[in-house]
Amino acid sequence: MSKMSLTVKAINNLHPKNKVYEIREGDGFGLRIYPSGEKRFFFFYTLNKKRRQLSIGGYPTLSLKDAHKVRDK
């Protein structure tokens, strides 16, 4: 897992590896890259002292801007 500021350019330059890996912005929001090349946004949050994960959607079908909007809700 790495931390970085996600930008469209940065996302487009991420390439698949042999295993799933994640890039996080540091606030629970991030992008998971699968060996198949699929890229999916996610958001980790805590509710009632339980850590939960929300799968937001796949890139590029869901833009980075729209993924941030979902995260902010």
Backbone torsions as a table, in degrees:
resi	resn	phi	psi	omega
1	MET	NA	133.9	178.2
2	SER	-124.1	156.3	175.0
3	LYS	-112.6	135.6	176.5
4	MET	-165.2	163.4	175.2
5	SER	-80.1	120.8	-179.4
6	LEU	-78.8	127.8	173.4
7	THR	-130.3	163.0	178.5
8	VAL	-59.1	-43.1	180.0
9	LYS	-62.0	-45.1	-179.7
10	ALA	-62.9	-42.5	179.8
11	ILE	-63.1	-44.0	-179.7
12	ASN	-65.2	-23.7	179.8
13	ASN	-89.7	-2.8	177.3
14	LEU	-81.8	130.0	-177.6
15	HIS	-117.0	151.1	179.8
16	PRO	-64.7	152.0	175.3
17	LYS	-121.5	-177.8	180.0
18	ASN	-66.4	-25.2	-179.6
19	LYS	-126.0	159.0	175.3
20	VAL	-62.9	138.1	173.5
21	TYR	-139.4	162.6	-175.0
22	GLU	-125.1	147.0	170.6
23	ILE	-120.5	127.8	-178.5
24	ARG	-120.2	149.6	176.1
25	GLU	-87.2	-14.2	177.1
26	GLY	107.1	-4.7	179.7
27	ASP	-116.5	20.6	-178.4
28	GLY	96.5	-14.1	-178.7
29	PHE	-92.2	139.2	179.3
30	GLY	-165.0	-174.3	-178.7
31	LEU	-131.3	131.5	178.0
32	ARG	-105.7	130.1	-179.6
33	ILE	-112.7	124.2	-176.5
34	TYR	-97.5	156.0	178.1
35	PRO	-55.8	-26.2	179.1
36	SER	-73.2	-13.4	-177.0
37	GLY	101.2	-9.2	178.7
38	GLU	-65.3	141.2	178.6
39	LYS	-125.4	126.4	-177.2
40	ARG	-131.5	133.7	176.1
41	PHE	-78.8	146.8	176.1
42	PHE	-143.3	165.1	177.3
43	PHE	-144.1	124.3	174.9
44	PHE	-95.7	138.9	177.8
45	TYR	-149.1	166.7	179.2
46	THR	-117.2	131.1	178.5
47	LEU	-137.4	125.0	-178.0
48	ASN	52.7	43.9	177.9
49	LYS	64.7	16.1	177.0
50	LYS	-116.8	132.1	178.4
51	ARG	-80.5	130.8	-178.1
52	ARG	-130.4	159.2	178.5
53	GLN	-126.0	134.7	176.8
54	LEU	-113.3	122.6	172.9
55	SER	-84.1	119.4	-173.7
56	ILE	-87.4	-42.5	180.0
57	GLY	156.6	171.7	-176.4
58	GLY	-93.3	144.3	176.2
59	TYR	-97.2	136.2	11.6
60	PRO	-96.0	3.0	178.3
61	THR	-55.2	-43.0	174.6
62	LEU	-103.8	121.7	-178.1
63	SER	-72.1	161.3	176.6
64	LEU	-60.4	-41.6	179.6
65	LYS	-60.5	-45.3	179.6
66	ASP	-69.5	-34.5	177.2
67	ALA	-64.2	-39.9	176.7
68	HIS	-64.0	-37.6	178.0
69	LYS	-62.4	-43.6	177.8
70	VAL	-62.6	-44.9	178.6
71	ARG	-57.7	-42.3	-176.1
72	ASP	-69.9	-21.3	177.2
73	LYS	-72.4	NA	NA
